[in-house]
Amino acid sequence: MAATVNNSALKGGQMAHAKRMSSHLAAALVVFCLLQIVIVAKTGGSLVLHLGVIVAIGGFAVAARGLERRWEMLDHSGLSAQGLALRFRRDLFQLWAWTIIGGMLWLPLAIIFRALFG
């Protein structure tokens, strides 16, 4: 009986991390898309830049799915709560850093593209 309670409590705590990561991934994808669309639209982006946005969003979605799978596997790994919390914070920092940096990468690209092609 005690083993059943401990396993269900452990599984519930780990599942909370995976669900939270999934929510953060969805929010990061929305922020990434909005940043790219706004920057390209404000810089007078051409069709080539808009197609680049589509490719970048697709790449972000693939990378996000990879991170989601990582957390599904971590759920079943049996790591301690402290180990999961440390990995979760590190992954969240990396996710949001790459979301903001990736969205802002369109600024220099759009400026160069506009200078070259008007």
Secondary structure, 3 states (H helix, E strand, C coil): CHHHHHHHHHHHHHHHHHHHHHHHHHHHHHHHHHHHHHHHHHCCCCHHHHHHHHHHHHHHHHHHHHHHHHHHHHHCCCCCHHHHHHHHHHHHHHHHHHHHHHHHCHHHHHHHHHHHHC
